[in-house]
C-alpha cells in the first residue's frame, strides 16, 4: 500500500512540475531581484534607442519605465518613433523572462480555450493570448526562444503538428504548445505579425513607415520583402521626405504609398484614403479580409488620444467586441523587437488618435496586386 501511495505522489509531483505541457519557462529561471509589487513585467534582450547595439539582457517593468518612455517618445519627430529597446532577430532561450503569476492575473477575462475546436481540424485564423512566458519552437519542434507573458499572437491550427498551434512571428511561422495559449474566440483576426523597425541589420529608429509597408505587403499579398531592403530603397530614392530613417527623420503617408508602388516594380498598387469615419472603414476592411496601415498619435509605446503626440504608422489586422465596446488589434513595429507581436486599442481611442495627426488625419493605406 505504501508503495502505491508513494508512486501516486511521484506522478502528481511530476505533473505539477511539468506545468503547461512542460512548455512554460519555470519560476527558477526567472531573473532575480524582481519586485513583488510589479503588476506586469517584460524582459527581453535589447538596448536603448540611442545606444550601441548589444546582447545585454535588460529587465524592464512598466511601473519603472513609464517616465523614461514618455521622455523618449516626446522627442520623436512626426511620422517617426523612439524605442526603449532593440533585440536580435530571435530572442535566446533566456532572453525573454517575465512574471507569470502577475501576467496570469491580468489575462483578458473574456477569453476561453477551445481544444475541441482545434481537434476537429479548424485551420482558420485565430488570435492567441499567452498568459505565461512560453517556449517558441521551429517546425522541427526545436526550441528557438520564448514568447513573453501577456502577448497576443495570430496563428492557426495545423493537423500536421499535433499538440501545437502555429503562430506568426516576424517573418516566419513557429510552433507553440497548444495547452499554453488561450484562444480569443470572439476576435476577428487576419494573420499578421509585427516586424521590428530596430531589428535586423539596419537600426530603423524612424522607419515605422517602411516597416509597416513590409508587414502589409508580406501578410496581405504574400510578398517576401524585408524592412532593411525597404529602408535602403527608400533613402536611395529620396522618398524619406522627413529625413533619415535611422536617426531623426521619417516619411509621410503620400510618400509611403509611392515607396510601396516603386519598390514592387509596379506589381502592387497602394491606395491612401482620408476617411471621415475611419472606424467603419477599418472594420469593413477587416470583414473583407484586408489589412491596412494607419497613422496614429503615439506616446509611451502605445496609441493615444493626445494632441501634439508623435505620429506613428501601425498595421490594423483585427477587431473584437469586449463588454459591448469595439477594440482593434494592430501590429506595432515599435514593440516587435521586445518579444511581442500584436497590441490592442479601443475604437474610440484609435479614432481620436488618428484625428490628432493634424497633417494627415484619418489616413488609411491599403494594397492590392495589379496583376
Phi, psi and omega in degrees: 000314179301322180294321181296314180298317179299318180295318180297317178298321180298319180295316180300316180297318181296318181294318179297319181294327182293324178065225187285074181063019182075009187262340179288147175289128186290157181298330181293341180273354183295151178293147181284166175062038178270131181294130180288344182272352181292134181274324180219132180235135176235125178238139179197168176275127180180190177205166180296155187301325185262012181253158177299150180292143180207174179254018181295135176275121182247129176257126184235140174241135184305323182294338183260344188246358183302314181297317180296318180296319180297320180297316180292314186294326184294340181266001182287144178281164178301140181063027173220175178208157171256171179216158176264354183202155174225149183228169173290170183303330178213131182293149175287175184296335181250004186287329182247104178234143178207166182281099185295324182295314180294320181294318180296325180292334183257011182296150182301128186288339187273000185274154176219152174274154181217061181297327181296321179298318180293319182298336181277003174088024177287109184256015180289167182295139180231159170246127183245142175248139181253101180289337182227158173298130192226145180293138176256133183232149174281181185283359169265008179070019175274135179290129182235357180168200179220159176248137184292145172296145179084012184264154171249135175222145172271162180175201182196172175262136177235117182299347177284348182235073182300136179086000181230163165242154178263129177240157177267123182224107182058247185266356190223176173255144179224172181250143174228138177304129185299328182289351185260359181243155176243117183282133175274088191292341182267357185276142170259111188230142171253124187305123184205145174230141175288146174243133186283130179287341179262350181279187180074205183271339183244125181278091186274070184305325180242028187255033179296327180296300178301327179292318177295325176298322177295314178301312183296314181295319183291315186270337177271322187246355180076023178285171179238046182281159172235148183291330177298315179294323179295319180297313180300312181299317182300313183285325177297326181262011174054041177268349177281078190288358176247011176112187186303136179278351181253000179226267188237030185248226181153193182213142178275165182299315178301321179286333175294323175299314178298319180300313181300312183291320180292315182296328181284350183070027179089003182271350180233134175253129177250140181238140182241118182241136173251099189263140176284342179230071188297329183295315178297320179295314182296317179296318178297322178296315178299316181298331179267007176084024183241127171277165180207158174260135174234159174255123185238161168281139193217133179202144177056035175078022179203162175290132183227155175261066183229126177294157177063022175270154176301148178270149187209133176277137172221166180249120178277128187222006179180173177208167180200141173267125180234115183059033180083355180257139182276132175235150176246148173255141182216150175269123186245113180295344178294317186265352188297332180277355180258019176089013178236162181238293185254147178240168182229142180215145178290152180298323180296316179295318180298315181298314179295321180298314180295327181289332182281351175281088193297327182282332181218065184292139173057039179282133179226122181248129176235163180226156174205154178282145181276340180213000000 
